[in-house]
Amino acid sequence: MVEAISIPLLVGAAVVDSINPCAFGVLVFLLAYLVKTFKKPERMLAHGLVYVSAVFLTYLAAGLILMPILGSLRRFGIALYLIIGVIIILAGLIEIKDYFWYGKWFSLSIRPSDAQRIELYVKRISKKLSTAFGLGVFVALVELPCTGAVYLAVLALMSLSGVTIGNVSFLVIYNVLFVLPLLVIIFLMYKGVSAQRFHQWREHNKGLMRLVTGLVLVGMGIWMITYVLW
């Protein structure tokens, strides 16, 4: 039996997940506020890097916790994995829907109450880097409904072969790729690119990003169902 997940599949999923409009939107808002508040680009850079580090560590920790939990489902047979596969496909269809009717009906997004709390916490960022770290942890947790579907699919596929050194390494690679575009945004804003340009790019491409994510999710869900029935 072939492995449930491979490097090309892992990298492709991570790249697609990394261009999620939710993750982009929160970071651009944070950096714009930091530039306005602290004036010095170095301050923005330091807080931005700490924020992204917190996102990386939180997602990695979540993966290390969830992978063995999902792996334990194997003792119940393939039924639960089939259910997860169907859930992943449904999440993909919701994302595809947003390409045609963005924001209508039900969408995978940050809850409005959590979005308001993020805005409040951003405005409470102080000169202490620990506040940026705390914000990163909070954002990583509350944006899971928006960014977590691809991650769930990857973790479910990894769990089919158990918690191995190889899968833990894959998990690290996935999360490095996930935060890489965020690091690029930080660097470009440090070099003078305005937050408005990133915001305009996000608004112009968010539907396409949802479409690509949805297609990947549907493909991964079908692959998972096919794998467990093989």
C-alpha positions in Angstrom: 0.0 0.0 0.0 1.3 3.4 -0.9 1.9 6.0 1.8 -1.2 8.2 2.5 0.8 11.4 2.1 3.8 12.3 0.0 6.2 15.3 -0.2 4.5 16.7 -3.3 1.0 16.4 -1.7 2.3 17.9 1.6 4.0 20.8 -0.1 1.0 21.5 -2.4 -1.4 21.5 0.5 0.8 23.7 2.6 1.3 26.3 -0.2 -2.5 26.4 -0.8 -3.2 26.7 2.9 -0.6 29.5 3.3 -2.4 31.8 0.9 -5.6 31.8 2.9 -7.2 35.3 2.9 -8.0 35.0 6.7 -4.3 34.7 7.6 -3.3 37.5 5.2 -6.0 39.8 6.5 -5.1 39.6 10.2 -1.4 40.0 9.6 -1.8 43.1 7.3 -4.1 44.7 9.8 -1.7 44.1 12.6 1.3 45.4 10.6 -0.5 48.5 9.5 -1.4 49.3 13.1 2.2 48.7 14.3 3.6 51.0 11.6 1.1 53.7 12.6 1.7 53.3 16.3 5.5 52.7 16.6 6.6 54.6 13.5 10.0 52.8 13.4 10.0 49.9 10.9 12.3 47.9 13.2 9.5 47.8 15.8 7.0 46.5 13.2 9.5 43.9 12.0 10.3 42.6 15.5 6.6 42.4 16.5 5.7 40.8 13.2 8.3 38.1 13.5 7.3 37.3 17.0 3.6 37.1 15.9 4.4 34.7 13.1 6.6 32.6 15.4 3.6 32.3 17.7 1.3 31.2 14.9 3.9 28.7 13.7 4.4 27.2 17.2 0.6 27.1 17.9 -0.2 25.3 14.7 2.7 22.9 15.2 1.6 22.1 18.8 -2.0 21.6 17.5 -0.8 19.2 14.9 1.3 17.2 17.4 -1.8 16.9 19.7 -4.3 16.1 17.0 -2.3 13.6 14.9 -2.2 10.8 17.6 -5.9 11.6 18.4 -6.8 11.0 14.8 -4.5 8.0 14.7 -6.5 6.4 17.5 -9.5 6.3 15.3 -8.0 3.4 13.4 -9.2 1.0 16.1 -12.8 1.9 15.2 -12.3 0.8 11.6 -12.5 2.9 8.5 -15.9 4.4 9.1 -14.7 7.4 11.0 -12.0 8.1 8.4 -14.6 8.0 5.7 -16.7 10.5 7.7 -13.6 12.8 8.0 -13.1 12.4 4.2 -16.7 13.5 3.6 -16.3 16.5 5.9 -13.2 17.6 4.1 -15.0 17.4 0.7 -17.9 19.4 2.1 -15.4 22.0 3.4 -14.0 22.1 -0.1 -17.4 22.7 -1.7 -18.0 25.5 0.7 -14.8 27.1 -0.3 -15.6 26.7 -4.0 -19.0 28.3 -3.3 -17.2 31.4 -2.1 -15.6 31.8 -5.5 -19.0 32.3 -7.0 -20.9 33.8 -4.1 -18.3 35.1 -1.6 -19.6 35.4 1.9 -23.1 34.3 1.2 -24.9 31.7 3.2 -22.2 29.7 5.2 -18.5 30.3 4.9 -15.4 29.0 6.6 -14.3 32.2 8.3 -13.3 33.7 11.6 -16.4 34.3 13.7 -17.5 38.0 13.9 -17.1 38.0 17.7 -13.5 36.7 17.4 -12.7 39.2 14.6 -13.8 42.0 17.0 -11.6 40.6 19.8 -8.6 40.4 17.4 -9.1 44.0 16.5 -9.3 44.9 20.2 -6.2 42.9 21.1 -4.2 44.4 18.2 -4.9 47.8 19.6 -3.6 46.6 23.0 -0.2 45.7 21.5 2.5 47.3 23.6 6.2 47.6 23.2 6.6 44.3 24.9 7.0 41.5 22.4 5.1 39.1 24.6 1.9 40.9 23.6 2.5 40.1 19.9 3.3 36.5 20.9 0.0 36.2 22.8 -1.9 37.7 19.9 -0.3 35.2 17.5 -1.4 32.3 19.7 -5.0 33.7 20.0 -5.3 34.3 16.2 -3.9 30.9 15.4 -6.7 29.3 17.5 -9.6 31.4 16.4 -8.8 31.3 12.7 -8.8 27.5 12.6 -12.4 27.4 11.2 -11.0 29.5 8.3 -7.6 27.9 7.8 -8.0 24.5 9.5 -9.7 22.4 6.8 -6.5 21.7 4.8 -4.6 21.1 8.0 -7.2 18.6 9.2 -6.9 16.8 5.8 -3.1 16.6 6.1 -3.2 15.5 9.7 -5.8 12.8 8.9 -3.7 11.4 6.1 -0.6 11.4 8.3 -2.4 9.7 11.1 -3.1 6.7 8.9 0.5 5.7 9.2 0.8 6.7 12.9 3.0 9.2 14.7 6.4 8.6 13.2 9.6 10.7 13.0 8.8 11.1 9.3 5.4 12.5 9.9 6.6 14.9 12.6 9.2 16.1 10.1 6.4 16.5 7.6 4.5 18.5 10.1 7.4 20.9 10.7 7.8 21.4 6.9 4.1 22.0 6.5 4.0 24.7 9.1 7.2 26.4 7.8 5.6 26.6 4.4 2.3 27.8 6.0 3.9 30.9 7.6 6.4 31.6 4.7 4.0 34.0 2.9 3.4 35.8 6.2 7.2 36.3 6.5 7.3 37.7 2.9 4.6 40.2 3.7 6.5 41.3 6.9 9.7 41.8 4.9 8.0 43.7 2.1 6.2 46.0 4.5 9.5 46.5 6.3 11.0 47.6 3.0 8.2 50.1 2.5 5.4 48.4 0.7 2.1 49.8 2.0 -0.5 47.8 3.8 -3.1 49.2 1.4 -1.4 47.4 -1.5 -1.6 44.1 0.3 -5.2 44.8 1.3 -6.2 45.5 -2.3 -4.4 42.4 -3.6 -6.2 40.3 -1.0 -9.6 41.7 -1.9 -9.0 41.2 -5.6 -7.8 37.6 -5.2 -9.7 36.3 -2.2 -12.3 34.5 -4.3 -9.6 32.8 -6.4 -7.8 31.7 -3.2 -11.0 30.2 -1.9 -11.5 28.3 -5.2 -8.0 26.8 -5.2 -8.3 25.8 -1.6 -11.7 24.2 -2.3 -10.4 22.2 -5.2 -7.5 21.0 -3.1 -9.8 20.0 -0.3 -12.1 18.1 -2.5 -9.2 16.3 -4.1 -7.7 15.4 -0.7 -11.0 14.2 0.6 -11.5 11.9 -2.4 -7.9 10.7 -2.0 -8.5 9.9 1.6 -11.7 8.0 1.0 -10.1 6.1 -1.9 -7.0 5.3 0.3 -9.0 3.8 3.2 -11.2 1.8 0.9 -8.3 0.5 -1.2 
